[in-house]
Each structure stands twice: as C-alpha cells, then as structure tokens.
Amino acid sequence: DLTIGNLECAVGTGGTPASKAYRFLAPPASIQTLTSASFDVVSLANNHILDWGEVALSETFANLDQGGIAYVGAGADAAAAHAPAI
C-alpha cells in the first residue's frame, strides 16, 4: 500500500513571500507529522509550492528527502519535475 497526498505548501524557513493574498509555508518539523502518518509520496504540483520562492522550494526537496518521503510534480529542472516516484 502507498499513502499519497498533495503537499499544499513549501516546507522550510527561508525564501521571499510572493505577492498574493495567501502564502503557505510549513516548518521543517512538519515533515515528522507526514512520516508519522506514513506518507510515502507527496505531489508538489499545486498553486502554493512557490509561495515563498525557489529557496523554500529547494528546502522542501531537502526536507522531504531527509524524511524519506518521495515527491512528484516539482524539481530542480523540468525533467525532475516530470519524473515519476518509483
């Protein structure tokens, strides 16, 4: 079985907030909540992943990697963003 979800925010501490009404950024400690809930894969392809820019996006990749959670829908380049989680 797999547990898959949509991560509707970046996970980090840095970045520059986008000029929009709602900007979502979760603290790195929130990865533990996802691992405790047994999430295996999250999708980052949503309208909030860049709310805090590329710095927070990169932190999200690192935090998910550290937590052992695979991700799809965003990446360091187009090929990575379109790569499947296997």
All heavy atoms as a GROMACS GRO file, in nm:
protein
  605
    1ASP      N    1   0.083  -0.119   0.000
    1ASP     CA    2   0.000   0.000   0.000
    1ASP      C    3   0.087   0.124   0.000
    1ASP      O    4   0.196   0.125   0.056
    1ASP     CB    5  -0.089   0.004   0.123
    1ASP     CG    6  -0.195  -0.104   0.123
    1ASP    OD1    7  -0.217  -0.165   0.017
    1ASP    OD2    8  -0.254  -0.128   0.228
    2LEU      N    9   0.035   0.229  -0.061
    2LEU     CA   10   0.102   0.360  -0.062
    2LEU      C   11   0.009   0.464  -0.003
    2LEU      O   12  -0.112   0.460  -0.025
    2LEU     CB   13   0.136   0.403  -0.204
    2LEU     CG   14   0.247   0.329  -0.276
    2LEU    CD1   15   0.257   0.378  -0.420
    2LEU    CD2   16   0.379   0.350  -0.204
    3THR      N   17   0.067   0.557   0.069
    3THR     CA   18  -0.008   0.674   0.114
    3THR      C   19   0.046   0.792   0.036
    3THR      O   20   0.165   0.825   0.046
    3THR     CB   21   0.009   0.696   0.265
    3THR    OG1   22  -0.033   0.577   0.333
    3THR    CG2   23  -0.074   0.814   0.312
    4ILE      N   24  -0.042   0.854  -0.042
    4ILE     CA   25  -0.004   0.963  -0.131
    4ILE      C   26  -0.092   1.084  -0.100
    4ILE      O   27  -0.212   1.069  -0.077
    4ILE     CB   28  -0.024   0.923  -0.279
    4ILE    CG1   29   0.056   0.797  -0.310
    4ILE    CG2   30   0.013   1.037  -0.373
    4ILE    CD1   31   0.024   0.734  -0.444
    5GLY      N   32  -0.032   1.202  -0.098
    5GLY     CA   33  -0.109   1.323  -0.071
    5GLY      C   34  -0.057   1.442  -0.148
    5GLY      O   35   0.049   1.437  -0.210
    6ASN      N   36  -0.131   1.550  -0.143
    6ASN     CA   37  -0.092   1.676  -0.204
    6ASN      C   38  -0.035   1.764  -0.093
    6ASN      O   39  -0.106   1.796   0.003
    6ASN     CB   40  -0.211   1.745  -0.269
    6ASN     CG   41  -0.174   1.879  -0.328
    6ASN    OD1   42  -0.072   1.894  -0.391
    6ASN    ND2   43  -0.258   1.979  -0.304
    7LEU      N   44   0.090   1.803  -0.105
    7LEU     CA   45   0.152   1.892  -0.006
    7LEU      C   46   0.129   2.035  -0.055
    7LEU      O   47   0.199   2.085  -0.143
    7LEU     CB   48   0.300   1.860   0.008
    7LEU     CG   49   0.375   1.940   0.115
    7LEU    CD1   50   0.313   1.915   0.252
    7LEU    CD2   51   0.521   1.902   0.115
    8GLU      N   52   0.032   2.100   0.000
    8GLU     CA   53  -0.015   2.230  -0.049
    8GLU      C   54   0.064   2.346   0.011
    8GLU      O   55   0.009   2.451   0.046
    8GLU     CB   56  -0.164   2.243  -0.018
    8GLU     CG   57  -0.235   2.358  -0.083
    8GLU     CD   58  -0.262   2.339  -0.231
    8GLU    OE1   59  -0.253   2.228  -0.283
    8GLU    OE2   60  -0.295   2.440  -0.297
    9CYS      N   61   0.196   2.327   0.025
    9CYS     CA   62   0.282   2.433   0.079
    9CYS      C   63   0.427   2.393   0.060
    9CYS      O   64   0.458   2.277   0.036
    9CYS     CB   65   0.256   2.454   0.228
    9CYS     SG   66   0.294   2.311   0.329
   10ALA      N   67   0.514   2.491   0.074
   10ALA     CA   68   0.658   2.462   0.084
   10ALA      C   69   0.686   2.429   0.230
   10ALA      O   70   0.610   2.466   0.320
   10ALA     CB   71   0.738   2.583   0.039
   11VAL      N   72   0.796   2.359   0.253
   11VAL     CA   73   0.836   2.323   0.389
   11VAL      C   74   0.979   2.372   0.409
   11VAL      O   75   1.073   2.319   0.351
   11VAL     CB   76   0.829   2.170   0.411
   11VAL    CG1   77   0.872   2.136   0.554
   11VAL    CG2   78   0.689   2.118   0.384
   12GLY      N   79   0.993   2.478   0.487
   12GLY     CA   80   1.125   2.536   0.509
   12GLY      C   81   1.117   2.656   0.600
   12GLY      O   82   1.016   2.679   0.667
   13THR      N   83   1.224   2.735   0.598
   13THR     CA   84   1.230   2.855   0.682
   13THR      C   85   1.269   2.978   0.604
   13THR      O   86   1.262   3.089   0.655
   13THR     CB   87   1.330   2.836   0.797
   13THR    OG1   88   1.459   2.807   0.741
   13THR    CG2   89   1.289   2.722   0.890
   14GLY      N   90   1.316   2.961   0.480
   14GLY     CA   91   1.366   3.074   0.403
   14GLY      C   92   1.274   3.112   0.289
   14GLY      O   93   1.164   3.061   0.276
   15GLY      N   94   1.324   3.202   0.209
   15GLY     CA   95   1.251   3.245   0.092
   15GLY      C   96   1.193   3.384   0.105
   15GLY      O   97   1.198   3.447   0.211
   16THR      N   98   1.137   3.427  -0.005
   16THR     CA   99   1.073   3.559  -0.013
   16THR      C  100   0.927   3.538  -0.045
   16THR      O  101   0.894   3.469  -0.142
   16THR     CB  102   1.139   3.643  -0.124
   16THR    OG1  103   1.280   3.653  -0.097
   16THR    CG2  104   1.078   3.782  -0.131
   17PRO      N  105   0.837   3.597   0.034
   17PRO     CA  106   0.695   3.574   0.011
   17PRO      C  107   0.648   3.632  -0.123
   17PRO      O  108   0.688   3.741  -0.162
   17PRO     CB  109   0.627   3.644   0.128
   17PRO     CG  110   0.726   3.743   0.178
   17PRO     CD  111   0.861   3.688   0.147
   18ALA      N  112   0.565   3.555  -0.190
   18ALA     CA  113   0.504   3.600  -0.315
   18ALA      C  114   0.403   3.710  -0.284
   18ALA      O  115   0.349   3.717  -0.173
   18ALA     CB  116   0.435   3.484  -0.384
   19SER      N  117   0.378   3.792  -0.383
   19SER     CA  118   0.281   3.900  -0.368
   19SER      C  119   0.142   3.846  -0.401
   19SER      O  120   0.092   3.859  -0.512
   19SER     CB  121   0.317   4.016  -0.462
   19SER     OG  122   0.222   4.118  -0.450
   20LYS      N  123   0.082   3.778  -0.301
   20LYS     CA  124  -0.052   3.723  -0.317
   20LYS      C  125  -0.118   3.718  -0.181
   20LYS      O  126  -0.052   3.729  -0.077
   20LYS     CB  127  -0.047   3.585  -0.384
   20LYS     CG  128   0.039   3.483  -0.315
   20LYS     CD  129   0.068   3.360  -0.400
   20LYS     CE  130  -0.033   3.252  -0.387
   20LYS     NZ  131   0.005   3.127  -0.454
   21ALA      N  132  -0.247   3.701  -0.178
   21ALA     CA  133  -0.323   3.709  -0.054
   21ALA      C  134  -0.288   3.598   0.045
   21ALA      O  135  -0.277   3.622   0.164
   21ALA     CB  136  -0.472   3.706  -0.084
   22TYR      N  137  -0.272   3.476  -0.004
   22TYR     CA  138  -0.246   3.362   0.084
   22TYR      C  139  -0.114   3.297   0.047
   22TYR      O  140  -0.095   3.256  -0.067
   22TYR     CB  141  -0.360   3.260   0.075
   22TYR     CG  142  -0.492   3.318   0.116
   22TYR    CD1  143  -0.584   3.356   0.019
   22TYR    CD2  144  -0.524   3.338   0.249
   22TYR    CE1  145  -0.706   3.411   0.055
   22TYR    CE2  146  -0.645   3.393   0.287
   22TYR     CZ  147  -0.736   3.429   0.188
   22TYR     OH  148  -0.855   3.484   0.226
   23ARG      N  149  -0.023   3.288   0.145
   23ARG     CA  150   0.108   3.227   0.125
   23ARG      C  151   0.128   3.122   0.233
   23ARG      O  152   0.120   3.153   0.352
   23ARG     CB  153   0.218   3.333   0.134
   23ARG     CG  154   0.206   3.440   0.028
   23ARG     CD  155   0.308   3.550   0.051
   23ARG     NE  156   0.295   3.619   0.178
   23ARG     CZ  157   0.221   3.728   0.198
   23ARG    NH1  158   0.153   3.781   0.098
   23ARG    NH2  159   0.216   3.785   0.316
   24PHE      N  160   0.155   2.999   0.191
   24PHE     CA  161   0.168   2.890   0.285
   24PHE      C  162   0.313   2.843   0.294
   24PHE      O  163   0.377   2.820   0.193
   24PHE     CB  164   0.080   2.772   0.244
   24PHE     CG  165  -0.067   2.805   0.236
   24PHE    CD1  166  -0.144   2.750   0.135
   24PHE    CD2  167  -0.128   2.888   0.327
   24PHE    CE1  168  -0.279   2.778   0.126
   24PHE    CE2  169  -0.263   2.918   0.319
   24PHE     CZ  170  -0.339   2.862   0.218
   25LEU      N  171   0.362   2.830   0.418
   25LEU     CA  172   0.496   2.780   0.444
   25LEU      C  173   0.491   2.703   0.576
   25LEU      O  174   0.457   2.759   0.680
   25LEU     CB  175   0.597   2.894   0.455
   25LEU     CG  176   0.742   2.855   0.482
   25LEU    CD1  177   0.801   2.778   0.364
   25LEU    CD2  178   0.826   2.979   0.511
   26ALA      N  179   0.523   2.575   0.571
   26ALA     CA  180   0.523   2.492   0.692
   26ALA      C  181   0.665   2.480   0.746
   26ALA      O  182   0.762   2.481   0.669
   26ALA     CB  183   0.468   2.355   0.659
   27PRO      N  184   0.679   2.466   0.877
   27PRO     CA  185   0.813   2.450   0.935
   27PRO      C  186   0.868   2.311   0.904
   27PRO      O  187   0.792   2.215   0.887
   27PRO     CB  188   0.788   2.467   1.085
   27PRO     CG  189   0.646   2.427   1.105
   27PRO     CD  190   0.574   2.469   0.979
   28PRO      N  191   1.000   2.296   0.899
   28PRO     CA  192   1.061   2.166   0.872
   28PRO      C  193   1.014   2.054   0.964
   28PRO      O  194   1.005   1.939   0.922
   28PRO     CB  195   1.211   2.192   0.887
   28PRO     CG  196   1.226   2.337   0.851
   28PRO     CD  197   1.102   2.403   0.906
   29ALA      N  198   0.980   2.087   1.087
   29ALA     CA  199   0.933   1.985   1.182
   29ALA      C  200   0.805   1.917   1.135
   29ALA      O  201   0.773   1.807   1.179
   29ALA     CB  202   0.913   2.047   1.319
   30SER      N  203   0.733   1.980   1.044
   30SER     CA  204   0.608   1.920   0.995
   30SER      C  205   0.632   1.794   0.913
   30SER      O  206   0.541   1.711   0.897
   30SER     CB  207   0.527   2.022   0.913
   30SER     OG  208   0.598   2.059   0.797
   31ILE      N  209   0.754   1.774   0.865
   31ILE     CA  210   0.786   1.651   0.792
   31ILE      C  211   0.766   1.531   0.885
   31ILE      O  212   0.719   1.425   0.841
   31ILE     CB  213   0.929   1.655   0.736
   31ILE    CG1  214   0.943   1.765   0.631
   31ILE    CG2  215   0.969   1.519   0.679
   31ILE    CD1  216   0.859   1.747   0.507
   32GLN      N  217   0.797   1.546   1.011
   32GLN     CA  218   0.778   1.436   1.107
   32GLN      C  219   0.631   1.396   1.114
   32GLN      O  220   0.599   1.278   1.128
   32GLN     CB  221   0.829   1.475   1.246
   32GLN     CG  222   0.810   1.368   1.351
   32GLN     CD  223   0.878   1.237   1.316
   32GLN    OE1  224   0.991   1.235   1.268
   32GLN    NE2  225   0.811   1.126   1.338
   33THR      N  226   0.541   1.491   1.103
   33THR     CA  227   0.398   1.460   1.102
   33THR      C  228   0.363   1.374   0.982
   33THR      O  229   0.286   1.278   0.993
   33THR     CB  230   0.314   1.589   1.103
   33THR    OG1  231   0.350   1.666   1.217
   33THR    CG2  232   0.166   1.560   1.105
   34LEU      N  233   0.419   1.408   0.866
   34LEU     CA  234   0.393   1.330   0.745
   34LEU      C  235   0.449   1.189   0.758
   34LEU      O  236   0.384   1.092   0.717
   34LEU     CB  237   0.451   1.400   0.623
   34LEU     CG  238   0.391   1.536   0.586
   34LEU    CD1  239   0.468   1.599   0.472
   34LEU    CD2  240   0.244   1.522   0.552
   35THR      N  241   0.570   1.177   0.812
   35THR     CA  242   0.628   1.043   0.827
   35THR      C  243   0.551   0.963   0.932
   35THR      O  244   0.530   0.843   0.915
   35THR     CB  245   0.778   1.048   0.862
   35THR    OG1  246   0.797   1.123   0.982
   35THR    CG2  247   0.858   1.112   0.750
   36SER      N  248   0.507   1.028   1.037
   36SER     CA  249   0.427   0.959   1.139
   36SER      C  250   0.294   0.909   1.083
   36SER      O  251   0.242   0.807   1.128
   36SER     CB  252   0.400   1.051   1.258
   36SER     OG  253   0.519   1.082   1.325
   37ALA      N  254   0.242   0.981   0.986
   37ALA     CA  255   0.116   0.941   0.920
   37ALA      C  256   0.142   0.844   0.806
   37ALA      O  257   0.050   0.808   0.734
   37ALA     CB  258   0.043   1.064   0.869
   38SER      N  259   0.267   0.802   0.789
   38SER     CA  260   0.308   0.703   0.689
   38SER      C  261   0.290   0.748   0.545
   38SER      O  262   0.264   0.666   0.457
   38SER     CB  263   0.233   0.570   0.713
   38SER     OG  264   0.264   0.520   0.840
   39PHE      N  265   0.306   0.877   0.519
   39PHE     CA  266   0.303   0.923   0.380
   39PHE      C  267   0.427   0.872   0.309
   39PHE      O  268   0.538   0.879   0.360
   39PHE     CB  269   0.297   1.076   0.372
   39PHE     CG  270   0.158   1.130   0.382
   39PHE    CD1  271   0.104   1.163   0.505
   39PHE    CD2  272   0.080   1.145   0.269
   39PHE    CE1  273  -0.025   1.210   0.516
   39PHE    CE2  274  -0.050   1.193   0.279
   39PHE     CZ  275  -0.102   1.226   0.403
   40ASP      N  276   0.406   0.819   0.190
   40ASP     CA  277   0.515   0.767   0.108
   40ASP      C  278   0.554   0.864  -0.003
   40ASP      O  279   0.671   0.877  -0.038
   40ASP     CB  280   0.475   0.634   0.043
   40ASP     CG  281   0.439   0.530   0.145
   40ASP    OD1  282   0.528   0.493   0.224
   40ASP    OD2  283   0.322   0.486   0.147
   41VAL      N  284   0.454   0.931  -0.061
   41VAL     CA  285   0.474   1.021  -0.176
   41VAL      C  286   0.383   1.141  -0.158
   41VAL      O  287   0.268   1.128  -0.115
   41VAL     CB  288   0.436   0.951  -0.309
   41VAL    CG1  289   0.460   1.043  -0.428
   41VAL    CG2  290   0.511   0.820  -0.327
   42VAL      N  291   0.435   1.260  -0.194
   42VAL     CA  292   0.350   1.380  -0.199
   42VAL      C  293   0.365   1.446  -0.336
   42VAL      O  294   0.471   1.440  -0.397
   42VAL     CB  295   0.384   1.482  -0.087
   42VAL    CG1  296   0.349   1.426   0.050
   42VAL    CG2  297   0.527   1.527  -0.092
   43SER      N  298   0.258   1.507  -0.379
   43SER     CA  299   0.261   1.587  -0.501
   43SER      C  300   0.289   1.731  -0.463
   43SER      O  301   0.231   1.785  -0.369
   43SER     CB  302   0.127   1.579  -0.575
   43SER     OG  303   0.127   1.670  -0.683
   44LEU      N  304   0.378   1.793  -0.538
   44LEU     CA  305   0.411   1.935  -0.516
   44LEU      C  306   0.353   2.022  -0.627
   44LEU      O  307   0.376   2.143  -0.628
   44LEU     CB  308   0.563   1.952  -0.510
   44LEU     CG  309   0.636   1.871  -0.402
   44LEU    CD1  310   0.786   1.896  -0.410
   44LEU    CD2  311   0.582   1.900  -0.264
   45ALA      N  312   0.280   1.962  -0.720
   45ALA     CA  313   0.224   2.035  -0.834
   45ALA      C  314   0.096   2.104  -0.792
   45ALA      O  315  -0.014   2.051  -0.808
   45ALA     CB  316   0.199   1.939  -0.950
   46ASN      N  317   0.111   2.221  -0.734
   46ASN     CA  318  -0.006   2.296  -0.689
   46ASN      C  319   0.026   2.446  -0.688
   46ASN      O  320   0.139   2.486  -0.714
   46ASN     CB  321  -0.051   2.248  -0.550
   46ASN     CG  322   0.057   2.264  -0.446
   46ASN    OD1  323   0.096   2.375  -0.413
   46ASN    ND2  324   0.107   2.152  -0.394
   47ASN      N  325  -0.074   2.526  -0.658
   47ASN     CA  326  -0.059   2.672  -0.667
   47ASN      C  327   0.010   2.736  -0.548
   47ASN      O  328   0.026   2.858  -0.545
   47ASN     CB  329  -0.197   2.736  -0.688
   47ASN     CG  330  -0.291   2.711  -0.572
   47ASN    OD1  331  -0.300   2.599  -0.522
   47ASN    ND2  332  -0.362   2.812  -0.530
   48HIS      N  333   0.056   2.658  -0.450
   48HIS     CA  334   0.121   2.718  -0.333
   48HIS      C  335   0.267   2.679  -0.316
   48HIS      O  336   0.335   2.733  -0.228
   48HIS     CB  337   0.044   2.685  -0.205
   48HIS     CG  338  -0.085   2.759  -0.194
   48HIS    ND1  339  -0.093   2.895  -0.172
   48HIS    CD2  340  -0.212   2.716  -0.206
   48HIS    CE1  341  -0.218   2.933  -0.169
   48HIS    NE2  342  -0.294   2.827  -0.190
   49ILE      N  343   0.318   2.588  -0.398
   49ILE     CA  344   0.455   2.540  -0.376
   49ILE      C  345   0.559   2.651  -0.394
   49ILE      O  346   0.664   2.647  -0.332
   49ILE     CB  347   0.486   2.416  -0.465
   49ILE    CG1  348   0.613   2.346  -0.415
   49ILE    CG2  349   0.495   2.454  -0.611
   49ILE    CD1  350   0.607   2.296  -0.274
   50LEU      N  351   0.529   2.752  -0.471
   50LEU     CA  352   0.624   2.862  -0.490
   50LEU      C  353   0.586   2.988  -0.412
   50LEU      O  354   0.637   3.096  -0.439
   50LEU     CB  355   0.641   2.895  -0.638
   50LEU     CG  356   0.719   2.792  -0.718
   50LEU    CD1  357   0.715   2.825  -0.867
   50LEU    CD2  358   0.862   2.784  -0.669
   51ASP      N  359   0.498   2.974  -0.313
   51ASP     CA  360   0.456   3.091  -0.233
   51ASP      C  361   0.574   3.164  -0.169
   51ASP      O  362   0.567   3.284  -0.144
   51ASP     CB  363   0.360   3.049  -0.122
   51ASP     CG  364   0.218   3.027  -0.171
   51ASP    OD1  365   0.192   3.044  -0.291
   51ASP    OD2  366   0.134   2.990  -0.087
   52TRP      N  367   0.682   3.092  -0.139
   52TRP     CA  368   0.800   3.152  -0.076
   52TRP      C  369   0.922   3.139  -0.165
   52TRP      O  370   1.036   3.144  -0.118
   52TRP     CB  371   0.822   3.091   0.062
   52TRP     CG  372   0.715   3.137   0.156
   52TRP    CD1  373   0.589   3.086   0.170
   52TRP    CD2  374   0.721   3.249   0.244
   52TRP    NE1  375   0.517   3.157   0.261
   52TRP    CE2  376   0.596   3.258   0.308
   52TRP    CE3  377   0.820   3.341   0.274
   52TRP    CZ2  378   0.568   3.358   0.401
   52TRP    CZ3  379   0.792   3.440   0.369
   52TRP    CH2  380   0.668   3.447   0.430
   53GLY      N  381   0.901   3.120  -0.295
   53GLY     CA  382   1.009   3.124  -0.393
   53GLY      C  383   1.091   2.997  -0.401
   53GLY      O  384   1.062   2.894  -0.339
   54GLU      N  385   1.197   3.008  -0.480
   54GLU     CA  386   1.282   2.893  -0.508
   54GLU      C  387   1.364   2.847  -0.388
   54GLU      O  388   1.397   2.729  -0.378
   54GLU     CB  389   1.372   2.923  -0.627
   54GLU     CG  390   1.294   2.935  -0.757
   54GLU     CD  391   1.382   2.958  -0.878
   54GLU    OE1  392   1.501   2.919  -0.875
   54GLU    OE2  393   1.331   3.015  -0.976
   55VAL      N  394   1.396   2.939  -0.298
   55VAL     CA  395   1.472   2.900  -0.178
   55VAL      C  396   1.389   2.801  -0.096
   55VAL      O  397   1.436   2.694  -0.058
   55VAL     CB  398   1.511   3.023  -0.093
   55VAL    CG1  399   1.564   2.982   0.043
   55VAL    CG2  400   1.612   3.108  -0.168
   56ALA      N  401   1.265   2.836  -0.070
   56ALA     CA  402   1.178   2.747   0.008
   56ALA      C  403   1.148   2.618  -0.069
   56ALA      O  404   1.134   2.511  -0.009
   56ALA     CB  405   1.049   2.818   0.046
   57LEU      N  406   1.138   2.627  -0.200
   57LEU     CA  407   1.118   2.507  -0.281
   57LEU      C  408   1.235   2.411  -0.264
   57LEU      O  409   1.216   2.291  -0.239
   57LEU     CB  410   1.099   2.543  -0.428
   57LEU     CG  411   1.081   2.426  -0.525
   57LEU    CD1  412   0.956   2.346  -0.494
   57LEU    CD2  413   1.079   2.478  -0.668
   58SER      N  414   1.356   2.462  -0.272
   58SER     CA  415   1.475   2.379  -0.254
   58SER      C  416   1.480   2.320  -0.113
   58SER      O  417   1.518   2.204  -0.095
   58SER     CB  418   1.603   2.460  -0.280
   58SER     OG  419   1.611   2.495  -0.415
   59GLU      N  420   1.442   2.399  -0.014
   59GLU     CA  421   1.436   2.348   0.123
   59GLU      C  422   1.333   2.236   0.134
   59GLU      O  423   1.355   2.137   0.206
   59GLU     CB  424   1.401   2.460   0.221
   59GLU     CG  425   1.511   2.560   0.242
   59GLU     CD  426   1.473   2.669   0.341
   59GLU    OE1  427   1.368   2.658   0.408
   59GLU    OE2  428   1.549   2.766   0.349
   60THR      N  429   1.223   2.249   0.062
   60THR     CA  430   1.120   2.145   0.062
   60THR      C  431   1.176   2.014   0.010
   60THR      O  432   1.155   1.908   0.071
   60THR     CB  433   0.998   2.190  -0.022
   60THR    OG1  434   0.946   2.311   0.031
   60THR    CG2  435   0.889   2.083  -0.023
   61PHE      N  436   1.249   2.020  -0.102
   61PHE     CA  437   1.310   1.899  -0.156
   61PHE      C  438   1.401   1.834  -0.052
   61PHE      O  439   1.394   1.713  -0.027
   61PHE     CB  440   1.394   1.929  -0.281
   61PHE     CG  441   1.320   1.991  -0.396
   61PHE    CD1  442   1.387   2.074  -0.484
   61PHE    CD2  443   1.186   1.967  -0.418
   61PHE    CE1  444   1.322   2.131  -0.592
   61PHE    CE2  445   1.119   2.024  -0.525
   61PHE     CZ  446   1.188   2.106  -0.613
   62ALA      N  447   1.486   1.914   0.011
   62ALA     CA  448   1.581   1.862   0.110
   62ALA      C  449   1.510   1.804   0.232
   62ALA      O  450   1.547   1.697   0.281
   62ALA     CB  451   1.679   1.971   0.152
   63ASN      N  452   1.407   1.872   0.278
   63ASN     CA  453   1.334   1.824   0.396
   63ASN      C  454   1.260   1.694   0.366
   63ASN      O  455   1.257   1.604   0.450
   63ASN     CB  456   1.238   1.932   0.446
   63ASN     CG  457   1.311   2.044   0.516
   63ASN    OD1  458   1.405   2.021   0.592
   63ASN    ND2  459   1.270   2.167   0.492
   64LEU      N  460   1.200   1.684   0.248
   64LEU     CA  461   1.131   1.560   0.210
   64LEU      C  462   1.232   1.447   0.193
   64LEU      O  463   1.207   1.335   0.239
   64LEU     CB  464   1.050   1.580   0.083
   64LEU     CG  465   0.925   1.667   0.099
   64LEU    CD1  466   0.867   1.704  -0.037
   64LEU    CD2  467   0.820   1.597   0.184
   65ASP      N  468   1.346   1.475   0.129
   65ASP     CA  469   1.450   1.374   0.114
   65ASP      C  470   1.496   1.324   0.250
   65ASP      O  471   1.509   1.203   0.272
   65ASP     CB  472   1.570   1.429   0.036
   65ASP     CG  473   1.542   1.450  -0.112
   65ASP    OD1  474   1.447   1.389  -0.166
   65ASP    OD2  475   1.617   1.528  -0.174
   66GLN      N  476   1.520   1.415   0.342
   66GLN     CA  477   1.566   1.378   0.476
   66GLN      C  478   1.461   1.294   0.548
   66GLN      O  479   1.495   1.203   0.624
   66GLN     CB  480   1.598   1.502   0.557
   66GLN     CG  481   1.656   1.472   0.693
   66GLN     CD  482   1.698   1.598   0.768
   66GLN    OE1  483   1.678   1.710   0.722
   66GLN    NE2  484   1.757   1.579   0.884
   67GLY      N  485   1.333   1.324   0.524
   67GLY     CA  486   1.226   1.249   0.588
   67GLY      C  487   1.192   1.118   0.518
   67GLY      O  488   1.108   1.042   0.566
   68GLY      N  489   1.256   1.093   0.404
   68GLY     CA  490   1.230   0.969   0.331
   68GLY      C  491   1.098   0.967   0.258
   68GLY      O  492   1.042   0.861   0.232
   69ILE      N  493   1.048   1.085   0.223
   69ILE     CA  494   0.921   1.096   0.150
   69ILE      C  495   0.952   1.136   0.006
   69ILE      O  496   1.016   1.238  -0.019
   69ILE     CB  497   0.828   1.200   0.216
   69ILE    CG1  498   0.798   1.158   0.360
   69ILE    CG2  499   0.699   1.216   0.135
   69ILE    CD1  500   0.722   1.262   0.440
   70ALA      N  501   0.905   1.055  -0.088
   70ALA     CA  502   0.924   1.085  -0.230
   70ALA      C  503   0.828   1.197  -0.271
   70ALA      O  504   0.725   1.219  -0.207
   70ALA     CB  505   0.898   0.960  -0.314
   71TYR      N  506   0.863   1.267  -0.378
   71TYR     CA  507   0.777   1.374  -0.427
   71TYR      C  508   0.776   1.376  -0.579
   71TYR      O  509   0.870   1.332  -0.644
   71TYR     CB  510   0.818   1.511  -0.371
   71TYR     CG  511   0.963   1.545  -0.391
   71TYR    CD1  512   1.005   1.614  -0.505
   71TYR    CD2  513   1.058   1.511  -0.296
   71TYR    CE1  514   1.139   1.646  -0.524
   71TYR    CE2  515   1.192   1.543  -0.314
   71TYR     CZ  516   1.231   1.610  -0.427
   71TYR     OH  517   1.363   1.642  -0.446
   72VAL      N  518   0.668   1.427  -0.633
   72VAL     CA  519   0.649   1.442  -0.778
   72VAL      C  520   0.589   1.579  -0.803
   72VAL      O  521   0.536   1.644  -0.714
   72VAL     CB  522   0.556   1.332  -0.836
   72VAL    CG1  523   0.618   1.195  -0.820
   72VAL    CG2  524   0.419   1.335  -0.771
   73GLY      N  525   0.600   1.624  -0.928
   73GLY     CA  526   0.532   1.747  -0.968
   73GLY      C  527   0.614   1.873  -0.955
   73GLY      O  528   0.568   1.981  -0.992
   74ALA      N  529   0.734   1.865  -0.903
   74ALA     CA  530   0.825   1.978  -0.896
   74ALA      C  531   0.965   1.920  -0.885
   74ALA      O  532   0.983   1.808  -0.838
   74ALA     CB  533   0.796   2.068  -0.775
   75GLY      N  534   1.064   1.998  -0.930
   75GLY     CA  535   1.201   1.950  -0.922
   75GLY      C  536   1.298   2.060  -0.958
   75GLY      O  537   1.258   2.171  -0.992
   76ALA      N  538   1.425   2.028  -0.952
   76ALA     CA  539   1.531   2.125  -0.982
   76ALA      C  540   1.527   2.170  -1.127
   76ALA      O  541   1.574   2.279  -1.160
   76ALA     CB  542   1.667   2.064  -0.950
   77ASP      N  543   1.469   2.089  -1.216
   77ASP     CA  544   1.453   2.126  -1.356
   77ASP      C  545   1.328   2.056  -1.409
   77ASP      O  546   1.262   1.980  -1.336
   77ASP     CB  547   1.577   2.090  -1.438
   77ASP     CG  548   1.616   1.945  -1.427
   77ASP    OD1  549   1.527   1.858  -1.408
   77ASP    OD2  550   1.737   1.915  -1.438
   78ALA      N  551   1.294   2.078  -1.535
   78ALA     CA  552   1.172   2.021  -1.592
   78ALA      C  553   1.174   1.869  -1.590
   78ALA      O  554   1.072   1.806  -1.562
   78ALA     CB  555   1.151   2.073  -1.734
   79ALA      N  556   1.289   1.810  -1.619
   79ALA     CA  557   1.297   1.663  -1.619
   79ALA      C  558   1.268   1.606  -1.480
   79ALA      O  559   1.193   1.509  -1.467
   79ALA     CB  560   1.434   1.618  -1.668
   80ALA      N  561   1.324   1.669  -1.379
   80ALA     CA  562   1.299   1.623  -1.241
   80ALA      C  563   1.153   1.644  -1.201
   80ALA      O  564   1.094   1.561  -1.132
   80ALA     CB  565   1.391   1.694  -1.144
   81ALA      N  566   1.095   1.754  -1.245
   81ALA     CA  567   0.955   1.782  -1.212
   81ALA      C  568   0.859   1.682  -1.275
   81ALA      O  569   0.753   1.655  -1.220
   81ALA     CB  570   0.919   1.923  -1.256
   82HIS      N  571   0.898   1.629  -1.389
   82HIS     CA  572   0.812   1.532  -1.459
   82HIS      C  573   0.847   1.387  -1.429
   82HIS      O  574   0.781   1.296  -1.479
   82HIS     CB  575   0.817   1.558  -1.609
   82HIS     CG  576   0.749   1.685  -1.649
   82HIS    ND1  577   0.815   1.804  -1.658
   82HIS    CD2  578   0.620   1.710  -1.679
   82HIS    CE1  579   0.729   1.898  -1.694
   82HIS    NE2  580   0.611   1.845  -1.705
   83ALA      N  581   0.950   1.364  -1.350
   83ALA     CA  582   0.994   1.228  -1.319
   83ALA      C  583   0.895   1.160  -1.223
   83ALA      O  584   0.843   1.224  -1.131
   83ALA     CB  585   1.132   1.230  -1.257
   84PRO      N  586   0.872   1.032  -1.243
   84PRO     CA  587   0.784   0.959  -1.151
   84PRO      C  588   0.855   0.925  -1.021
   84PRO      O  589   0.978   0.923  -1.014
   84PRO     CB  590   0.750   0.832  -1.229
   84PRO     CG  591   0.872   0.809  -1.314
   84PRO     CD  592   0.920   0.946  -1.352
   85ALA      N  593   0.778   0.898  -0.919
   85ALA     CA  594   0.832   0.843  -0.794
   85ALA      C  595   0.820   0.692  -0.807
   85ALA      O  596   0.712   0.639  -0.832
   85ALA     CB  597   0.754   0.894  -0.675
   86ILE      N  598   0.933   0.625  -0.794
   86ILE     CA  599   0.932   0.478  -0.809
   86ILE      C  600   0.982   0.415  -0.680
   86ILE      O  601   1.080   0.456  -0.624
   86ILE     CB  602   1.024   0.436  -0.928
   86ILE    CG1  603   0.968   0.496  -1.056
   86ILE    CG2  604   1.034   0.285  -0.936
   86ILE    CD1  605   1.055   0.475  -1.177
   0.00000   0.00000   0.00000
